[in-house]
Amino acid sequence: MKLVAAREALLKPLQAVIGVVERRQTMPILANVLMVAKNDKLSITATDLEVELVATTTADVQNGGEVTVPGRKLLDICRALPDGAEINISQSGEKVLVKSGRSKFSLTTLPAAEFPTVEDINAGQALELPQETLARLLEKTHFSMAQQDVRYYLNGLLLETGKKFLRAVATDGHRLALCQAELPGGKLPEQQVIVPRKGVLELQRLMSGEGSLNLELGSNHIRIQLDGIRFTSKLIDGRFPEYERVIPQDTSNSLSADRQLFRAALQRTAILSNEKYRGIRLTIQENAVVLQAHNPEQEEAEEELEVSYGGAEIEIGFNVNYLLDALGAIESEQVSLALVDGNSSCLLREPGNDDCKYVVMPMRL
Amino acid sequence: MSNDRKILHIDMDAFYASVEQRDNPELRGKPLVVGGGSNRGVVAAASYEARRFGIRSAMPIRDAMRRCPELLRVPPRMAHYQGVSQQIFEIFRTYSPLVEGLSLDEAFLDVSDSRSLFGSENSIALRIKNQIRSVTELTASVGVAPNKLLAKIASDLEKPDGLVVITHENIHSILDPLPVRVIPGVGRETFAKLAKFHIYTIADLRNASRRDLTSVFGRFAERMRQRASGIDDRPVVASRDEKSISAEETYDQDLSDVVVMNRELLRLAEKTAARLRSRKLVAGTIQVKIREADFTTYTRQRSIHPPSCSTDQLFQMAKQLLAAWLAEHPEARIRLLGVGGSELAADGQRDLFASLPETGKDDVDQAVDRIRERFGALAVGRARTLDRS
């Protein structure tokens, strides 16, 4: 392999894939990136065996070939070279030589054939959709994913197709976020996949929010092709809980509040809530909510907020972070909270819009 | 930090052993240890009669038996000791809200602001000792001093049933002749290093050259000199919350079969989870403790989200941690396993899926707890904890 490329042409794809290069090396080759040079194209692949990223860039390829080199070192070298530098990369025996101006580096290699890649994912369906749509679905739900939960199927995000919708659902068992988007075109087959947390966060990092993307759903993998980058992630092999059964159906007892005012009041009150479990008490009365918090030092915060509410008085406790996350994801001026009683879950959403729903379970205070 | 703090360190005398002797007159006046019911356990507590034979806690029972063949052994009754401990801590809290429990039978009290109500620190110490005796029929040793370090040293000076007061006036006359070993943090190894420099007593330590101290303690040299001068600014931190809850077991025969280890882990996870639930707590970190046949002890821990008190979740995490450890120690023979939870928090958060049959395992735990509450611990158990061999 022998090629010449501009520093920036190498830097961008390396930065795009470096997130999945293993820091803790379970297999030495996972610290490497696979470089494949062919027809004036250079593709760089990184994998942690769960998420695989392939970034493609243009290069002046003199001799095609493939090899793996330490990913972080190559990135650090490209980053440290001056802007506009021209970089020569060539294979020489067991080493890869990187030359630019008066700088010379010789990197160790491992055989390309040993680098684990995912070829065909046997996609059951393929969709084309605007990047903005998927980016929005993830943005509005990802924060509710569980993290290292022993219920391993919660440590990811459910993507579901059916009817005309693509739907994202995330839950950590305490709260749930659901957001769906209607896709142009006909009815979609019904399919559920759980994308692992790491894949979701990596994907969010890659999406610019512009242009379109191709989404392929297989039974074991999800693959997304976007500008110059192909993202492939293993799926979590498990059954997502029947989430629809925990979304409150009866929304007759609702209050409506100014979202920003509500959020600001919660943020202020939260200052004196217990740092560990973040409990806050809401007393919901006719057209008013009283917010109260106290901490182990016996400091107290109380605030009253004007809302529109005509139901029975309810006293209910929440982890304030869960409410704040939901209020941060909702965009409308007003927010509606549907409540039953102090022991039942609460549904937050934009009034009159069922595309995004946030369910929060209360705390005993 | 105020210059005029009054700190008590209260330490029950041979606590577990004394409770057993109190409850059973036949054990009184005899060498006795509380500890694992077999030859392979370790001594959890030794009566003063047993200590005369050089028997100390953490010593393997086998060694203890060698030192004193007529030694009596009693299996520990932790739940019972916890009950007595609660009585004692209740007494402490009537004198000060600043009670820092170190274990079931040991605590620091900051009584600096209690004196206007209860009299001098010395009379508070006496009242506490008397009250412990009248409520529990047990004795405690108390150290009274201007800080935690000195209070702890003082309580140990006249055990059992001691009361030693260290004041700014008598600090040096009391501390100077004491061996450096009484300073917390000076263990056997440090002691040996200090001996090379002929540092044996606290006075030696205080007057040692900076170079000698640095070569033993590194960057902690000055702190150790301060300790030797009786200086300690650490506050008494009220520990209203327990820091961790755990269950462990020493086995009669070393475990080498993964299936058996997992069965034991499940049993321990169940105990720990039930303790968490009975205190309405959830644990944010799960740890396993593993002791190999040669007494090398390991702990491995990982946080879980959300914090949990579910048997199944504790077990799953403990199993993963053990599996990872076993991967590094494939031939391991294990004599002790433990499962614990820390980062404890009040279990206030309700679960969205608790009511769904496939995810709502919590209901099983609660049902089991209720049955055990009525009919005892052996009334119901998981099939997998049954020994089929």
Interface residues (C-beta under 8 A of the other chain):
Chain A: A146 Q147 Q148 D149 V150 R151 T171 D172 G173 H174 R175 L176 R239 P241 E242 R245 V246 K276 Y277 G279 P296 G317 N319 N343 S345 V359 M361 P362 M363 R364 L365
Chain B: R240 R302 S303 I304 H305 P306 S308 D312 Q313 Q316 M317 A345 A346 G348 Q349 R350 D351 L352 F353 S355 L356 E358 T359
